[in-house]
Amino acid sequence: MTEYGVFNDEGCIYVADTRDEAEAEAAKERAADDGYHADLISVHEMCPDHRDDEQPKDGCEECAAEVDEEDEDAANEDPGPSLEDYAKASRIVQSLIPGVRR
């Protein structure tokens, strides 16, 4: 089930089952603030994997951290043989063919 959160500059302040309910709560919060901070109140769909951490789907810090870890892991993996390694192996194989002088 999709949930929606009301966020201000400090994070999630309310979670609702429907967008309409979240928008209504956001309107109440904006009316109560009625200043600069009212512009910072917004409604976002909640991240389905990190709803308990009150993260928005379109800006989930947990998902971003997981992607960064995957990128770091990929960067640290052995890239395998290089083109130079293949060229060297080819020269060795060619030198082992009988009757071919190199």
Secondary structure per residue as TSV (DSSP state, phi and psi in degrees):
chain	resnum	aa	ss	phi	psi
A	1	M	-	360.0	133.6
A	2	T	-	-79.2	131.9
A	3	E	-	-118.6	157.3
A	4	Y	E	-126.3	143.5
A	5	G	E	-119.4	149.4
A	6	V	E	-100.1	125.0
A	7	F	E	-119.7	144.0
A	8	N	E	-120.3	-165.7
A	9	D	T	-68.6	-13.0
A	10	E	T	-100.9	-12.9
A	11	G	E	136.2	-158.3
A	12	C	E	-77.2	130.8
A	13	I	E	-117.1	-9.6
A	14	Y	E	-163.1	140.2
A	15	V	E	-122.2	134.1
A	16	A	E	-129.7	159.0
A	17	D	S	-81.2	-22.1
A	18	T	S	-130.3	155.9
A	19	R	H	-65.1	-38.5
A	20	D	H	-60.4	-42.8
A	21	E	H	-63.9	-42.0
A	22	A	H	-66.1	-41.2
A	23	E	H	-63.9	-38.4
A	24	A	H	-64.1	-43.6
A	25	E	H	-65.6	-39.5
A	26	A	H	-62.1	-40.7
A	27	A	H	-62.5	-40.0
A	28	K	H	-62.8	-44.0
A	29	E	H	-64.6	-40.5
A	30	R	H	-64.0	-41.5
A	31	A	H	-66.1	-37.7
A	32	A	H	-68.8	-35.1
A	33	D	H	-81.5	-54.7
A	34	D	-	51.5	37.7
A	35	G	S	-145.1	-155.3
A	36	Y	G	-57.3	-41.7
A	37	H	G	-69.5	-18.9
A	38	A	G	-62.3	-32.4
A	39	D	G	-69.6	-18.6
A	40	L	G	-89.1	-3.4
A	41	I	-	-87.0	125.8
A	42	S	E	-144.1	164.4
A	43	V	E	-114.7	133.4
A	44	H	E	-138.2	150.1
A	45	E	E	-68.0	139.9
A	46	M	B	-79.9	146.6
A	47	C	-	-66.7	122.4
A	48	P	S	-65.1	-27.8
A	49	D	S	-84.7	-23.7
A	50	H	S	-129.8	36.4
A	51	R	G	-61.6	-39.1
A	52	D	G	-65.1	-24.3
A	53	D	G	-89.6	4.7
A	54	E	T	54.5	54.7
A	55	Q	-	-107.5	137.6
A	56	P	B	-75.0	145.8
A	57	K	G	-61.3	-40.9
A	58	D	G	-82.4	1.7
A	59	G	G	-155.6	38.0
A	60	C	-	-68.7	118.9
A	61	E	H	-67.5	-33.5
A	62	E	H	-66.2	-46.8
A	63	C	H	-63.8	-39.5
A	64	A	H	-63.5	-39.7
A	65	A	H	-65.3	-38.9
A	66	E	H	-64.9	-40.7
A	67	V	H	-65.4	-41.9
A	68	D	H	-61.1	-41.5
A	69	E	H	-64.4	-40.9
A	70	E	H	-64.3	-41.4
A	71	D	H	-63.6	-40.9
A	72	E	H	-65.8	-43.2
A	73	D	H	-61.5	-42.6
A	74	A	H	-64.2	-37.6
A	75	A	H	-68.3	-27.8
A	76	N	H	-90.0	-5.7
A	77	E	S	-73.0	154.5
A	78	D	-	-68.2	123.5
A	79	P	-	-72.9	-8.6
A	80	G	-	88.6	-171.6
A	81	P	-	-66.2	145.7
A	82	S	-	-90.5	172.0
A	83	L	H	-63.0	-34.7
A	84	E	H	-63.5	-38.5
A	85	D	H	-62.1	-42.6
A	86	Y	H	-65.9	-39.4
A	87	A	H	-64.1	-42.6
A	88	K	H	-63.7	-43.3
A	89	A	H	-62.5	-39.0
A	90	S	H	-63.9	-41.9
A	91	R	H	-63.3	-39.4
A	92	I	H	-65.6	-44.8
A	93	V	H	-62.5	-44.2
A	94	Q	H	-60.0	-36.6
A	95	S	H	-72.1	-17.9
A	96	L	H	-89.7	-8.4
A	97	I	S	-74.3	124.3
A	98	P	T	-63.1	140.3
A	99	G	T	83.2	-1.3
A	100	V	-	-104.8	122.5
A	101	R	-	-100.6	131.7
A	102	R	-	-131.7	360.0
